[in-house]
Amino acid sequence: MEDPTHRLAGRLLARLARLSPAERAELTALVEAEQEEALGAPAQAGSDPSAPDRAR
């Protein structure tokens, strides 16, 4: 019987492999922002969606 953690990891990897390049870039940006926040590093100027100079 397969370990539930390994089964979940396999399913997540399979889903990640099916992401479009745009989805992958968005997910990468989210993960990097969370890592910076967790490490206490200040967010990069261009990554704040509430920044007034952000192009929409």
N, C-alpha and C positions, 0 to 999 in steps of 0.2 A: 504494500500500500504506500502511495506517495505521500510525503509530508505535506500538509496543507500550506505551509509557507512556501515550499518549492512550487506547488501548483499555482498559487497566487502570483509568485514571481514570474513564472512562465507565461501566465495569462497577461500580466502587465507588459512584459517584453514583447509579446505578440501584438498587443494593441499599439505600443510605441512604434513598432516597425511599420504599422499601417498609417501613421500620421503623415499628412502632407508636409512639404517643406515649411509652409507658413505656420501650420499648427506646431511643428517641431520648434520653430524659432520662438513662437509665443510661449511655449512650455519652457524652453530653455531660459528665456528672460524671466519668467516667473520663478523658476527654481533658483536662478542666480540672485534675484532680489531677496528671496527668502533666506538664502545662505548668508548674504551680506547682513541682513537684519539679525539673524541668529548669532553671527560673529560680532555684532556691534559696530560694523563698519558703516559709515554714512552712505546713503544711496547715491548713485551717480546722478548728476544733474538732469540728464536726458531721460531717466527712467521713471520720473515722478509724473503720473498722469494728471495731477492737479497743478503742475507747473504752468504759469501763465503764458510762457513762450512756446508751449508745445503746439506744433502744427497739427491741424485736424483735417 
